[in-house]
Amino acid sequence: MYYDLAADTWGPEEKAAIQNVVNSGRLTMGPKVAEFEAAFAKYFGRRHAVMVNSGSSGNLVGIASLFYRSENPLKRGDEVIVPAIAWSTTYSPLQQYGLKLRFVDVELDTLNMDVRRLDEALNAKTRMIVGVSILGNPAALDKMRKFAEQHGLIFFEDNCESMDAELGGQKTGSFGDISTFSTFFSHHISTIEGGVITTDDDEINALARSIRTHGWTRDLPDTLELCERRDDDFYEAYRFILPGYNVRPQEINAAVGLEQLKKLPYMTDVRRRNWLTFSNLFKGDDRFIIQRENGKSSCFSFTLILNPEKLINRNKVLDALTEGGIGYRLITGGCFP
């Protein structure tokens, strides 16, 4: 038997939801996406949720939105504090928009940013902190948020690996001025491919919706004005006001997401029970460092760090896992882009 890193979490409900979408004839972004966005925002206690086609696109659209907001927008050359461990597309949108990255090392036991080093990274050009909760384990988001508020910084929360985790009774993904999620196959809920941006800011919500769809005004509610509208429906139907992308989700993604969201509390509970089982098995074995839980982890995976003091041959560990039929991978990425 082989124990893979991720397994299918779909049941008959998801398959029926897909069939219903196919039968409806409406496949491109529409009412199911709107329904999923409303349910997602409610679950995580946010005013707005914007579904996109991946968590990476969520980061891209979120960063782009901050460049086009009316007050105190980001600009090229601004500096951003980021953790030394994250997925590549945490960093790449920052680089693509000309921002300068200031890396802060992580704690070896949590794998999250060491917030004691934030003061060292701060300078006159700093405009934003990016908080990343690694592999289900909440980062010190409360302290990052407080630091950001004290210094007038934007707090961008990349929560793509830690859906349904909690810190101080608050869901991760609800701490940031903008927060992002991934709903890829191996993540806490799966919409095949997908991602979500959440925010309490009405303007950021409007910007994200426009940038998601070519910079179009079509998806914007009348209450979310980014520009003056003409009394000309023919003109307004195809009006583009921003240099946007096409990162829309499909109705199938949203329909599956609605079913998966119902199962999320149960699936998180199963993940936590499995994590506790493995933690107890490795407890007291000083060859390994088990990721220390901060708050309530949603346990993306069971994370092992080889104790650097023990000089263990990593390849021998990997060979043993392979022989035992157990899937494994790097913690999250191999290098900075």
Secondary structure, 3 states (H helix, E strand, C coil): CCECCCCCCCCHHHHHHHHHHHHHCCCECCHHHHHHHHHHHHHCCCCEEEEECCHHHHHHHHHHHHHHCCCCCCCCCCEEEEECCCCHHHHHHHHHCCCEEEEECECCCCCCECHHHHHHHCCCCEEEEEEECHHHCCCCHHHHHHHHHHCCCEEEEECCCCCCCEECCEECCCCCCEEEEECCCCCCCCCCCCEEEEECCHHHHHHHHHHHECCECCCCCCCCCCCCCCCCHHHHCCCECCCCCECCCEHHHHHHHHHHHHHHHHHHHHHHHHHHHHHHHHCCCCCEEECCCCCECCCCCCCEEECHHHCCCHHHHHHHHHHCCECCCCCCCCCCC
